[in-house]
Amino acid sequence: MSLVKQLILGIGLFLLLAFSGSFLVSLETSREQLQSQLASHAQDAATALGLSLTPHVDDPAMAELMVSSIFDTGYFSSIRLIGVSDNSLLTARSHDLQETRAPGWFVRLVNLQPGIGEALIMHGWQQHARVEVISHPQFALNRLWDSALGILGWLVLCGLVAALLGSRLLRLQLRPLLALADQAEAITRREYRTLGKVPRTPELRHVVLAMNQMVGKLKRLFDEEAARTESYRRQAYQDELTGLANRQAFTHTLSAALTAEDATTGHLLGLRLGNLNQLNQTLGAQRTDQLLGSLAAPLLALQTQHPNWLCSRSRGGEFVILAPASQQQELLQTANGLRPHIAALEDLHRSDHEPLQMGLADYHPGDTLAVVLQRLDQALSESSCSDLWLEPGLCIGTASVQANPDDWQSRLQSTLDDRRFVIHFQAVIDSRNSQTLHHKVLVRLIGDTGELIHAGRFLPWIERLGMAQDFDLCMLEMTLSHLRQHPSPLALSLMPATLADSRSLEKIASLLDRNRPQAALLTLEVDARHLYDSTEIAAFAERLRPCGTRLALQHFGRQLSMIGELALIGLAYLKIDSSFIRNLDQEKEKHLYLETLANTAQRIDLPLIAEQVQSDGEAEALKTLGITAMQGLLLAAPAAWQERD
């Protein structure tokens, strides 16, 4: 039982005891007063009757008339006139006690006795007779019962009012205590909140300030850990001069894209500034660095516009844009957008050096890193430049026909309308005991010949065609339907366009709210590459909390500066991007980086999951680092629910 309920119960019992005692005291006082009044009433009647009968002591008829008159006008049980000499009954009036309004238990409880009064009738100087009057307690019992009901009603009313006002006042006074309990419970869920309103009660004020101070220290700890880890990431994977990704980050990401489980065709757009040494001699090191920074500026903007792309300075004067799941036309449009910026660089006009080169190459699943880079070099060599107006060279590895957007739109819209997507499940395995923690929901599209098309081929088209919100709602409905039949923890990804649309998020939250038993088994994964501000995801996590659904981040690894803020949201876990997992056992830089990330996550009690684990060496390295769980073909292949191993 909560403290508030205990206090309310204690106060209620105290009020009950106090009012019960007050009621009993009032009842006893009224009983004694009525008992005294009954006795006085009987004695007064006896005295008055005795005096009235003295002149008529020898007239029995008059005596009987006077006795009847007194008896009929009062509340008497009996009036008797008894001779003194022989105790003979001269005259009498009486009747049995009638039923009262008071219940029998009350009559027995108060035990109100009839009042008795006596008086002597004198005949001269001698005692002639004795008048005996017994009062009737019915009237007194009725009055006492009515009085008891009135007192009880008033005390109950006062008690209820006091209880309501007391409980209300108590809740107001103890509201900070309830907020403290919520704050402590939130901390257990890795949600670190501060209480804005500090209570005026000194005891509670000290506790609230202490809790806020503790949360503040935790926040500073998270920020320090995030800054330390981000500093290492920049040293390892970021070009210091331009702020772009360096060659190491580029090769890691390209290798992961070529070997990913859902790998699909992508493109590389390269930009090469030839003969950098001669440029250094002509312009000077400082001006050359400024020129490289100017060339990198539009690429930094592109990185923000396309978070799933990677813009890098691979070496010297060479820049590469890696665009997974892209179309050739998209990269040609990007090249056209870069041309005016390049043509405006005055230092290129003034210097006497080899012209800029731009090349576009594609890559396909299964290509080796060397083949793709050779293809890009060939495309750069075929570039032409006239007055700094670049024409990119092209080197397309296959002669595949470009997909028709209309065909994709027709097929995807039809599948959305009919809910004909196929969902598969891939187990996420605990690194410590090899137990299944949950399953990741993966989607497949049925092809023309009945084959299953993996998500890497059609999800980019869903984004390009503006179907992301409808697709996510469709997948959520299918997942909830599956959970009704097979209740088991699942994880489902949301597309970036859905996360950016508040109306879609509200639809998702409402759907989950209507299916709370299934929603409590679901974790929604958000692409960390498209997350620039934790405020929106924090608000969405708060909206989902009543449903029991939690949020997690996937493809995490380049956003370490946000880990301090993310720790305050109460995420279920972070999923490490596959580019940091590939060949982890062979590359020391990755191992050191993930070790730093794992230490930071452990300090803030945030689980880490490695995605797309493909080799025993990677799995062993992840276990050594203390990564919580793993997902990948090595551990479990995606399959229909009935076909799982």
N, C-alpha and C positions, 0 to 999 in steps of 0.2 A: 504494500500500500504506500502511495506517495506521501511525502511529508505534509503537503497541503491537505490531503484527505485526512491524515491522522490528526492534524491540528483542528480541522473543521469538526471531526468526530469528537475530539476531546472537548471542544467548546460546546458542542451540542449536548454531550452527556452532562457537562457542568450546568448548562442552562436547564436541562431536564431535572437534575437533582435539585437545583435552587427553586425552580418553579413548583416541583412536587412538594418540597418542604413548605414553601409559602402557602400552597393550597391546603395542605393538611393543618397547618397552624391556623389559617383563616377558618377552616371548617370546624376545628375544635373550639375556637373562640365563639363562633356563631352558635354551636351546639350548647355550650355552657350558658350563653346569654339567653337562648330560648328555654333552656331548662329552668333557669332562674325566673324567666317570665311566666312559665307555666305554673310554677309553685306560687309566685306572687298573685297570679290571676286567680288561682283556686282559693288562696287565703283571703284575698280581697272579697271574692264572691261570698265566701263563708261568713266573713265578718259582717258584710252588708246585709246578708239574709238573716243572720242572727239578730241584728238590731231591728230589722223590719218585722220579724216575727214576735218579738218580745211583747208588744201590746196585744197580740192576738193569740197568746199562748193557749187560751181556752177555746179557741175557735178552729177546730180541725179543718173545716171547709176552707176558711181563709188561708190557713197555713198551706194547705195543698195547692190553692190557687197561686199563692206567692211563689212556692217552690217551682210550679210549672212555668210561671212567668219568667223567672230567672233562668231556668233550664233551657227554655225555648229560644231565649235571646243570646245565649252564649255558647261557647265551645266546651261542653262538659260531657264527661263520660257518665257520671252519676251524681245525684244530689240526694242525700238521705237525712231524714230527721229522726233521731234516735232518743228514746227516753233515757234519762240518766239513772233513774232508780232501778229499773229492771232491764235496761238495754233493749227495750221493745222498739220495733220499727213503727214509727208514727206515720210517716209518709215517705215516699221515695219516687224518683224518676231516674231512669237509666236506659242506655241502649248499647248494643255491641259496637266495637270500633269498625269503621268503614275502611274500604280500600283507599290508599293514598296514591298520589301520582308517582311517588318515589318507589323504585323497585325494592323487592324484598331484601336483597343484599345490602342496600343502602340503609334500610330501616334497622337491620341487624347490626350494621357497622356503627351507626351513630348511637344506637341504644338509648333513645330519648324516652325517659320515664314520665308517666303522667304526674302532674303536680297535685298535691293533696293539701287541702285546707280545712281547718276545724274552727268552730265558734260555739260558745255556750249561750243558751236562751234562759234568761232568768225569770223567775216568777216571784216577784217581791225580792226577798233576800235569798231565795233558794234557787239552786240550779234545777231547772225543769227538764231541759232537753239539750241535745248536742247536734249541731249542724255539721255534716261531713260532705265536703265538695271535692270531687276528683275531676281535674281538667282533662279535656280530650286532646291527645297529642297529634291528631291528624293535621290540623291547621299548621302546627309548628313543623311537622315533618314536610309538608308541602312547601312551606316557606324556606326551610333549610335546604330542600332539594333544589328549588329554584335558585336560591343563593349559591349553592354549590355549582350548579350549571353555569351561572353567570360568572363566578370567579374562575371556573375552569376555562370557559370560553375566552375570557379576557387574558388569562395567563398563557393559553395556547397561542392566541393572537400575538401577544407580546413576545412569546418565545419564537414564533415563526419570523416575525419582523426582526427580532434581534439576531436570529440565526442567519437570515438572508443578508442583513446589513453587515453582520460580522464576517460571514464568508466572503462577501464582496470586498470588504475592507481588507480582509486577510489575503485574498487573491491579489489585490492591488499591491499590497505591501510585499508579497512574496513573488510577484511577477518576475523580478530580477533573478530570483532563485530558479524559477522555471526556465528562464532564458539561459542561466548558467548550466542547467541540466541539458538543454538542447545544444549548447555550445560544446559541452563535454562529449555528448553523443556524436556530434558532428566531427570532433577530433578523431574519434574511433573510426570514422569513415574517411579519414584524411581530408576533411574539410575544415580549414582553419579560419574561423570567423572571429571578429572582435565585436564586442557589445558597445554600441554607440551611446546608449543612454545609461549613465552611471547613477545608481540609486542613492537617495539621501540618507538611508539608514546606514549608520557607520559600519556595522558588521558586514552587511552585504556589499557596501561600497568597497571595503578593503578586498573582499573576495573577487569582485568583478574587476577591480584594477589589477589584481594579481594575475587573473586569467588573461586579461587583455595584454598584460606585459609578457606573459609566457607566449601567447600567440604572436606577438610582435617579434620576440626573439626567434621564434621558429621561422617567421617570414624572412627575417634577416639572414638566418642560417641558410634557408632555401636560396635566397638571392645570391649569397656568397658562393654556395655550391654551384649554382647555375653559371655565375660569372667565371668561376674557375674552370668548369667543364667547357664553357663556350670559348674561353681563351685557348684551351688546348685544341678545340676543333678548328679555330681559325688558324692556329699555327700549323696544323696538320693538313687542312683541306681548303684554305682560302689564300688567294694571291694577295700579298700585302699591299702591292702598289695599286691595284685596280679594285679590290674588293670582290672580284669574281671568284668562282671556284678555281682551284689550281688543277694541274694535270693529274695529280693523284686522285682527286675527287672525280675528275672526268673519266678516267680509266675505270675506276671502281663502279661508277654509275652505268657506264656503257657495258661493262662485263655483266652486271646484274641484269640489264635490259636484254642482253642477248641470251641469257640462260634462265630467265624468269619462267615460272610455271605457266603463266598466262602471256608469254612473250608474243609480241606482234610486230609488224613492220613499223619502222620509224625512219627518221632522216637526220642528217648532220648538215649544218650550214657553217662552213669555215670561212674565216677572214684572216689573210696573212699579209703582214707588213714586212716586205722583203728587205734584206741587207740591213739589219738593225744596227750593226756595228758602224757602217758608213753613216747612218742617220745620227748616231751618237756623236760622231766626229763633226758632222755638219752643223747640227743644232745645239749640241751640248747635252749632257746627261739630263739636266733639269728639264729642258724643253722637250726632250724625247719622252721623258716620263710623263710630262703633261699631255703630250700627244697620245700616248698609250691610254692615259686616263680618259681623254676625250673620246677615243674609239670605244672604250669600255662603257661609257655613260649610257648610250642607248641599249646596250646589252643588259645593264642593271635594271633598266626600266622594263625590258622584255621579261626578265626573270620575275618581276613583280606581276606582270600581266599573265604570265603562263607559269604558275608555280610548279607544275609537273615537268617543265623543261629544265635544262641545266645549261646555263651560260658560263663559259669558263675561259680562262687564259691558259691554254695548254702548254705554251712555251714561248719565250721571247716575244715576238710580235705576232703570234698566232692565237686567234680566238676561235672557239668552236661553240656552236649552239646544238645541244643534243635535244631532239624533240621526239619523245616516244609516242607511238600510236598517232602519228601525224600523216597528213597528205602532202604530196609534193607541191600542190598549189599553195598551201599555207606557208611553206618555207619560201617559195618564190615571192609571195606578197611581203613576207618579212624582209627579204633581200631588197625589194623595191623601197621599203620604208627606210632602210639603212642608207641607201644611195645619197639622198640629199644631205644627210648629216656628214657623210664622208666627203662629199664634194665641197662642203663648207669649211673644211679644215685647212687653214691658210698655210700651216707649216708644211703640209704635204706639197703645196704648190711651190713653196720657196726652195724645197730641198731637191737635190739631184740624186735620186735613188730609184731603185727598181719600183715599178708601180705596184699598187695593191692587187691582191688576188682574192677572189671569192669563188667558192665552190660548193655545190650541193650534191650530197651522196645519200644513198639509202642503206639501210641494214635490215636483215631478216633474222628470225629466230634460227639459231644453229650456226650463224656466221661466227668466225673467230675474230678476236679483237684486231689481229694483224691484217686480216682481209679488209675489214671495214676501214681501218686507218689508211691502208693503201688505196682504197677506193676514194677516200676523201682527198688524198694527195693528188691523185689523178685528176679529180674534179678541179682542184685549185690550179693545177698546171694548165688546164684548158680555159682558164678565165682570161678575159680580155678587158683592157682598160683604155679609155680614150678621154683625156682631160678629166681624170678622176671619176669618170662615169663608168661604173663597173658593170660588166656582164658576167654573171656567174657561170662557171663551167659545171657541166652535169656529168655525173657518173652513176648510172642506175644499174644495180647489180642484176636485176631480172627484168624481163620484158613484160611483167604482169600488167594487165589492163587496170587503169584506175577505176575504183568502184564508183558506181552511179548513185548520187545522193537520193534520187527519186526512188530507186529500187530499195535502198535501205529504209527510206521513210515508209514506204508501203508495207514492207515486211515487218518492221518494228511496230508500226501502228496497229497492224492486224494482230500481232502477238500480244500487244498491250490490251487491246479490246477484249480478246478472247482468253486472257490469262494463260497463255500457252507456253510460258517460260518453264524450263525444267530446273528444279533446284537440287543441287548436290551439297554434300556436307563433308567437311574435312576436320578431323579431330585436332584439337590443341592439347598437347601432351605435357604433363607436369615433368620437369627435368629431374626431380628428386626421386619419384617413385613410378614414373611411366604411366600414371593414371590419366585418364581423359578428364580435363577440366571442363571443356565445353566443345561445341562444334561450330565451325565457321560456315555460314551459308554462302554458297557460290552459285552463280546462275549460268545456265546454258541456253542457247537458242537452237531450235530444231532447223536444220538446213533443208535444202530442196530435196535431197535424197534420203532424208531421215537421220543424217549424221548430226552430232551435237557440236555446235560451234561455241568455243570457249569465250569468256567475257572480254578478253583482250581485243577481240576482233570487232565486237559490236558496241561495247560501251563508249568508245570515242564517238561513234556515230550518234548515240543517244544524246551525248553532250552537245554535239554540233547541231543537231536538229531540234534542240530545246525540249527534249522529252524527259529530262532528268527527274523533275518533280513527279510526273505521272509514273515513271518507272519505279521510283523509290516507294511510292504509295502502293503500287502493285506488288512489289517484293515484300513489303511489310504485311500486306493482307495475306499473301500466300504463306509467309512465315508464321503468322498468328494462327492461320488455319492448320498448319502442320503441328503447331504446339498444342492445339486442342486435342489432337489424336496421339501425339507423342511428346508429353511434357518432359523436356530435357533442356538444360542451358544451351542457348545459341547466341551467336554474334552475327550481326548484319551490318554491312557497310552502307553509309549514306553518301551520295554524290555531292561534290562541292556546290553545285548550283542549288541544290535543295537547302543546304545549310545557309546559303545567302538569301533565301526567300522566307520571310517571316510567316507568310500565310501558309506555306507548305509545312513549316515546322509546327504551326498550330494545328494543322490537320493531322500530322503525325502524333502529336501529343494527345489530341482528342481521341484518335483511334486507339491509342494505347490505354487511355483512361477508361475507355469502354470495355477493354479486355484485360483487366488488371491481373487475373491469375496467370495469363500467358505473358503479359508485359513484364512481370517480375522475373521471368526466366530469360529475358532478352537483354543483350548489351548492344548498343549502337556504336559503330566505329566511324570516326570522322578522319578524313585525310589531313594529316598534320601539315602537309606542304601548302595547303590553302588557308591555313590559320595564321592570321596576323595579329589578332587581338583576342585575348581570353575572355573579354566581357560577354560577347555573344554566346559563346559555348557555356559560360558559367550560368547565364540566364536560362539557356535551354536545359542544362542539367538540373537547375532548380525547378523548372517546369515539369520535368519528368520524374522528380523524386517521389511524389505521391503515388505514381504508378508502379514504382519499384524498378523501373528501367534505368540502367546506368550507361554512361558514356565512356568511350575509350578513344585513343588516337592511334591510327595506323600510319605506316610510312614515316615514323619519327626518326630523327637523327640530325637534322640541320637546324632545328629550332630550339637549341639548348638554352638560349637566353630567356625563353618563356617557361622553363621547367619550374621555376620558383612560383610563378603565377598558377601554372597548371596544378601544382601540388595543393593549392588552396581550394580547388574545385571539387576534389573527391572523385577523380577519374578511377575507373575500374582497373585500367592498366595502360601501358604504353607499348606499342608494337614497333620494334626496331626495323627500319627500312632494310630491305634485302641487300642493298648495295654495301652495307656495313657487315653483312653476314657472309657474303660470297668470299670463299678462300680465306676465311678468318684465321684458320690454323696455320696459314702460310705467310701472312702479312702482319708483321709486328705492329705497324702503325694502327691498323684496325683493332688489333688486340688491346693495345694501350688505350685507344680511344674508348672502346666499349668497356674496358675496365674502369675508366674514369666515370663513364655514364652509369655503370652498374653500381658503383660506390655511392654516387649521388642519389640514385633511385632508392637504394637501401636505406640511406639516412632519412629520407622523407617517406619511407614505407610505401613506395609506389612500385607495384609489380611490373616486370618487363617480360615481353614475349618476343621471341625471334621468329620472323616470318621467312618462309621459303628456304628452310634448311634442307640441303641436298646431299651432304656427305657426312660420313662418320667423323671425319676430322673436325668439321664445323660443329657438330653436335657435342663432341667432347670438349672443344674449346669453350662453348657456351656453358656447359656444366661447370667447367673450371671457374668461369667468371661469376657463377651464381645467378645466371639468368633464370627467371621463374619457370618459364614454359617455352615450348617450341612448336612450330607448325611447318610442315613441308612434306614433300613427296617421300623423303627418307623415312618419315614417321608414319604417315597415313596418306593414301591417295584419295582425292575427292571421289565420292560415290553417292548413289542414291541411298536413302535412309535404310532400305531393306538390304542393300548390298554392302553395307559397311563390314569391315573385318571384325 
